[in-house]
Amino acid sequence: MITNALVQTHEEHISFLPSERLIAEGPWTLPQRRLLEVLQHKEHRYASAAKICQLAGYSGNTLWYKATKDDRFLAALRTLGVKRSPDDLPRWQQRLLEVVQQPENRNKSGAEICRLAGYKHNSLWQRAIKDERFVTEMEALGVTIRRHHLPSHLEVEPATNIEEELTKDVWDIRRLKHDYPKHVAPTNYEVDFSWISNSVLREQIKQYFRLRLTRWKAYSFKRVMYYLKSVLALLPSDIHVGNIQRGHVETLLPAMSQSSEYTAGRGLREAKTMFEYMTTSPAWTGPRPPRFLIWEEDIPSRPEVLPRPIPPDVLDQFDPLLEQAEKAMKEGQRPSLILPMFWDVLLILRHTGMRFEDLAHLKMPNEHGRKGCLDQDADGYWWICINSTNTKMAREHRIPTRKADGVIQAFRCN
């Protein structure tokens, strides 16, 4: 009773606060505060949960539904006039639910449900089960959603028993390699071998990946598995490294031609590299496949990758918006559209030309606005120091900048 009374009193207090004081006075978590800052703008109050989270700097919509479990946050939403409908699902999720409403479909896999809903791939199913509203609707129909939680980069711990970790059919590469890029999601380091139905082939592929631990970058494992799967999934279920022949490869080539040239080329090239390693490497102790399983002429030519600069008409629209945001922040006002932090990010990217992954790994300056990623040489020129090797260049380097561009100030403000 006391708790309910306190919540009611707090809600009544919130309802009389202007939006600025509402955010300043509430004991909010950081995600709640950022969400409320977005909702201060009336044009965002009817946006989807995913859009609100995106504007607040978060991917997905999980944080929104976590926040709405807090009665104080719900009271703040009511004060701001935000109305959310629990049935406000995207049309593609509704189509998935329509399939599951038929009792005979409730034990089917996510891939089968997607196919019955008219979708070719099961990626939509994986997206849907990340939405708490969709999961609630599914559970109301008696369908249990099996999900596993990957710890964040800050929570993951190195494996204490590496051999035990390597026996698993799903690897978290972050537990096996110390150094990995932190700007990509944890799922990019999850390597799943469980889809390989032939247990002999599965162990052989795992052994190949094990031998690559000291050679590949952390983000390479999942990428290689993705392209290998396009080839290995087409092999007969009883085929493994010990009995595969050139005829099996020739049989799957017509099916590979239905993929894009890039996917088919990468898949065949990764498979060729793997089989050649198993044939010739002294480190490989398993059965050796025949030489020349995959010929160079089997592999589609690599498509020419042209530079993709930002179109001039896009820059003509973007640059005035960036100038307006800079002016507003210099005058102590809140810029439009997105949070000041994201305008600073865009300003840095626009004036330096660095990649986002470089920016995500920069070290912040100290309280005096120096050190960290900023360095000033003896001639007074400023440099941005990129000390991380987890980038496309894979080495430390420096980028020149000018104080007049506002880049130095953008770093110091964050």
Secondary structure, DSSP 8 states (H G I E B T S, - for coil): -HHHHHHHHHHHHHHTS-HHHHHHHS---HHHHHHHHHHTSGGGTTS-HHHHHHHTT-SSSHHHHHHTTSHHHHHHHHHHT----TT---HHHHHHHHHHTSGGGTTS-HHHHHHHTT-SSTHHHHHHTT-HHHHHHHHHTT----------TTT----S-HHHHHTSSEEEGGGT-S---SSS-GGGGEEE-TT---HHHHHHHHHHHHHTTTTS-TTHHHHHHHHHHHHHTTS-TT--TTT--HHHHHHHHHHHTTS-HHHHHHHHHHHHHHHHHHHH-TT--S----TTSS-GGGS------------HHHHHHHHHHHHHHHHHHHTT---SSS-HHHHHHHHHHHHH---HHHHHT-----TTS-STTEEE-TTS-EEEEE--SSSTT-S-EEEEE-GGGTHHHHHHT-
